[in-house]
Amino acid sequence: MMKFFVGQAMKETGGRAHPGRMETLLRVELRKAEEEEMGGK
């Protein structure tokens, strides 16, 4: 599933984003959203 989101980000940036960094950023943001949903932070 992550590869799909990275692919979409690459599409939006016209291929200018670094795929590894994009995956890391997405994982961090998804983790934050999950914590907020669970009432963590």
N, C-alpha and C positions, 0 to 999 in steps of 0.2 A: 504494500500500500504506500509506503514511504516513497518508493521510486516514482509512483504516479504523481505525488505532490511535488517532488523535486523536478520532474518533467514539466509540470505546469508552471512552476516558477521559472524554469529555463525558457519556456515558451514566452512568458510575459516579459522577460528581460532581454529577449532576442538572443539568448545564448551567452550573454555577458556575465552571468552569475557563475561563481565557482561551485560546482555540484556538491563537493564535500562540505564546504562551508554552509551551503544552503540546507543540506540535510541536518547539520548540527543545529542551525538556527531553528529549523522546523521542529526538531526534537525538543529543544529548550522551550519553545513557545507552547507546544502541545502539552508538555509536562506542567507548565504554569497553569494552563487552562484546566487540566485535570485536577490539580491541587485546589484551584479556586472552586471547581464544581463540587469537590468533596468537602469543602469548608476548611481546607488546610490553611491558606494564607489570605 
